[in-house]
Amino acid sequence: MSTPAQSQRPVGRGVSTLIPQSATDQAMAALTGLETVPVHVGLLQAAALLLEEAARTATDESAKAVMARTAGMLRSAM
């Protein structure tokens, strides 16, 4: 039988390294798990436009590249 202190042990630091910490890393991780689902084309158009605008104004070059690549993927999906 475990004591309450043993069962409430904090999660180790190793687990946090498996979870993307930045929004850019989270988006890249999400893109790796793509699957085909029905989506309204208007939603894709809106998302592509928003990402393209965000990429134009972004100062972080890696984030800018991810946004532009994602917008391109959305456009090709249409």
N, C-alpha and C positions, 0 to 999 in steps of 0.2 A: 504494500500500500504506500502511495506517495504522500508526502506531507504537502500542505498548501504552498510552502515556499518552493518546492520542487515543481509543482504543476503550473506555477505562475512565472516560470523562468522567462526572461526576455528573449526574443528572437535574436539569434546571432547576427553579427555584422555581415556575414557571408551572404545571407538572404537578400539584404538590401542591394548588393551589387548585381543581383540578377534582375532587378526591377529598374527600368530606365528612369533616370531622375529628371531629365529636362524634357520639355514639350517636344523638342525636335527628335530626341531619342525615342520617346514614346510613339511619335508618329511613324518613325522609321520601323519600329517594331510592329506596329499595327499593319503596316503595308506588307510585311513579310507573310502575314497570315491571311492574305486576300482570298476570298471565295466568291463565286458568282451568286448574286442575289438580284431580284428585280428592284430597280430604283427609278423614280420619275426623272426624266431627262432634265427638267427644270431645276431639280435639286443639284444635279451634276453641274449644270451651267452656273448656278449661283456659287457653288463651292469653288469652281475653277476661277471665276471672276474675283472672288474674295482672296483666294490664294495668290493670284497674279498681282493684285493690288498690294497685298502684304509683302510679296517678294520685291516689288519695286521700292518699297519704303524701308525694307529691313537693312540693318547695319551689320548683322552677323552673317558672314559669307556662307557658312555651312547651312544656316537656317534658310537663307535666301535660295540656295541650291536645292534644298529639300522641298521648299514650297513650289519652286518653278517646276521641278521634276514631277511633283504630285499633281500640279495643275495640268501638266502635259498628259499625265496618265488619265486624268479625268476627261480631258478633251478627246483622247483616243478611244475612251470607253463609249463616248457618244457616237 
